[in-house]
Amino acid sequence: MIWFWKNWFLTALIINYLVALSAAFFLIRNNQNPRKTVTSLLFLVAFPFVGLAVYYFFGLEYRKSKIFKRKDLNSHHLVERWNNRLFMDDKKLAKYEESFLEDRVKMVRLLRHNQKSPLTLRNDLEVLYNGENTFESIFKALDQAKDHIHLEYFIFNDDTIGNKFIDHLVDARERGVEVKLIYDSVGSDLSRTGKKRMTDAGIIYHSFMPVLFSRFTRKANYRNHRKICIVDGHIGFLGGVNVSDEYVNTPDRDPKDYWRDTHLRIEGHAVKSLQAQWLLNWFFVCDGEYHEVDEEIKDSYFPEIDEKENKAVQIAASGPDTDWSNIMEAIFAGINSAEKSIRITTPYFIPNEAILIALKSAARSGIDVEIMVPRIGDSWAARYASRSYFEEIMESGIKIYWYCKGMLHAKTMVVDDKFLTIGTCNMDYRSFDINFEINALIFDADTARSLDDKFDEDLKDCQQLDLEEWRDRSKFYKFKESFCRLWAPLL
């Protein structure tokens, strides 16, 4: 016993590896993705003490199995009610889909079977580029709200734009409009003053899975990465823009801090799907049970909607509470459905094996595949992990463009000028498997062409990578890429 006390470091090391051995046992038994399991095991062995901390924040799955159990129960109950309000039984819905969308019906059925997300046809759509245009449109909608405003944001800060947002919410409350907000505990930075303003105005807000010391847990697992705004149940917004000053390009802003983003305004039946997904998280953060779900779903949340344009939209939501990686599978199906072209914009390109193989196979089969990523980005580890894929995908014929004007934060994909997706999901492990994400899948040629035109415009601020020049980068540079790629499942 005296020896153990005198050799305290060795004692701590022995205890560390005993705990690590137990953690390794549970990691292997969980049958997770082999690459993620090996990554976590390497951390446990190679980095004493630190490895256990990393495992606690990124490797444990007990939160997924227990915390979201009640959410899953509520989801089955709510989704059943939501589908009854939206459409029809499965047989009628299948004929409805086939009659409208013969060449993409497999993609539509995938989401309907995975999460009971129906295809909606009567929608008006407006693609919003950058934060300044997005907030202008959102504020206009907030000022016209008559019944309710439902919000869900990964980042909601009470900085300049955040306080303007709160001003509009306070004004809405003074008109008698119901205002409810979900904000992520890790991503957001709401001061006591900001919270007091909302409380005094009667705005109801909850943080999503609050954590202690959020400043030190920026990458904690199971974060709510969604950006949703719903007004009166018939206008909805989703996309890449959070409520924070960095998303707004003001005239006095340093050009190198330019922020390029894409958001979407929906008016029509797809907002009902968006509303249902918001309600699932609202009852989760409120610890809601079945009877509360029944009592709190007001008819005004799912109002009758006037006939809109014939634009088809399907809402895809995914997270650790879903049985499948719904958005990833939809993107995978979209890539495999391509006949001519695939154009992707993403701030983080760290694809899993399925997406990587699908993209390379598409390019080698003669499909024009283009990927636009930021040259610098806001995460050095993600930046180098992303670049580790460039050589192999360029060898397959995929074109890589570096966006050089500033930060590219848009999360979009256009396939064949017919299908596109806009939302919160990045092309990386975290978005596919860990965070709560939401995307709109759009089957409309006009909207696809609009996004294609914007892609062409953005190319003016891009540098296309040359395969031969890229191969000549330094060995040290390649090592940094390989090292970061090794930890890609944890980034």
Summary of the structure (lengths in Angstrom):
residues: 491
radius of gyration: 23.1
end to end distance: 41.1
largest distance: 81.2
contacts: 1654
relative contact order: 0.13
helix: 51%
strand: 21%
